[in-house]
Amino acid sequence: MSWQVIKDAIKDQKMVCPKCKRPITKHEKYVDMVASVWDGAGDSLQETSGSKVTLICGNQDCDWKERTEFWNQYIE
């Protein structure tokens, strides 16, 4: 779910660079953070505790890039 929210926010230009205040244009290295994994007899469960992504401004004259689990703070 988080991955789609991130992709949509970047596509819709709602994710803003904190340095230049223009829309973030790129992202890479998305991962769900695993809180626990349970593997019982024929039954398994994986619980996540959020996600991390590398956000890249990508605008000319701005070299901002950050690996964060708090990506939602950049969505306006």
Secondary structure, 3 states (H helix, E strand, C coil): CHHHHHHHHHHCCCEECCCCCCECCEEEEEEEEEEEEEEECCEEEEEEEEEEEEEECCCCCCCCEEEECCHHHHEC
